[in-house]
Amino acid sequence: MKTQNQPLDVYSIITNRIIDQLEKQVIPWRKPWTEGGHPKNLFTKRPYTGMNVWLLASVGYAQNYFLTWKQIKDVGASVKKGEQGIMVIFWKHIPQEQSKDSTEPSKVKSILRYYYVFNIAQIDNLPEALTIQYPPDSINQLSTCDEIIERMPNCPIIKHSKQKAYYNPVQDCINMPKQGSFISPESYYCTLFHELVHSTGHQSRLNRKEIVEPNEFGSIPYSIEELTAEIGACYLNSVSGIINKEFDNSVAYIQGWIKALKDNKRMIVYASGQAQRATDYILNVRSYRKGGEVLVEQEVETL
């Protein structure tokens, strides 16, 4: 039994929730938000980022607009009987005490926390004016997958010289099989997006340790990078409006991720954050880090 002196293990809570979905043959990061829109707060219109995107999008509501309990009460609305909130996570920053004569920069400790939000479909007596759908984000109006690639800064060279898809960090180039060898254009671009996410880890871009440092096949850093690339590709699929039906949904694939998540409870939170920063880089959204410098307020988890 947890006491007040025992801190909540948010990593375990989130990881166990994802494992529960995987055991039900649901791969939450592959749930597109194309139809429901990018998850955002109804009042502030602020979009959710990182892991919160697919924590909310995977629930499957027709419109991905959410409110906190306080926001619901502030407008005189109420949660429908039997409805439960959906967990989202955030970082709480706590300044660390330092000696008065210390010349080092002040340090801040970041702790993962969570709260609950409710979809507008779970709420009664919400003022009608608040349920009007907002125009889609301009970033979601990209007409083609090629436009996503064109807008990527410092895009690596993309070759079609071998019938194999991979990113070579030494040469900083992507090789793709010819598009005609894929079952569909969607499959081609989904694979290309996966490799583009890998390429953001290059030292000239986000300098991600899972790409910059050598890692053996099957190691934890290798698995983290693969999960980062898969989640990132799914983000880009939804932004571009494509749905790839050729994903591996095999039992072996799902069991592999269940084992990996059980072995490392921080993996899913870390990989989701890295995937968000990678896609922000590809889409030229200035909410990513490079070399440790924070360009906007966004926490980077470490493993």
Buried (B, 14 or more C-beta within 10 A) or exposed (E): EEEEEEEEEBBEBBBBBBBEBBEEEBBBBBBBBBBBBBBBBBBEEEBBBBBBBBBBBBBEBEBBBBBBEEBBEEBEBEBEEEBEBBBBBBBEEEEEEEEEEEEEEEEEEEEBEBEEBBBBBBBEEBEEEBEEEEEEEEBBEBEEBEEBBEBBEEBBEBEEEEEEBEBBBEEBBBBBBEBEEBEEBBBBBBBBBBBBBBBBBBEEBBBBBBBEEEBEEEEBBBBBBBBBBBBBBBBBBBBBBBBBEEBEEEEEEBEBBBEBBEEBBBBBBBBBBBBBBBBBBBBEBEBBBBEEEEEEEBBBBEB
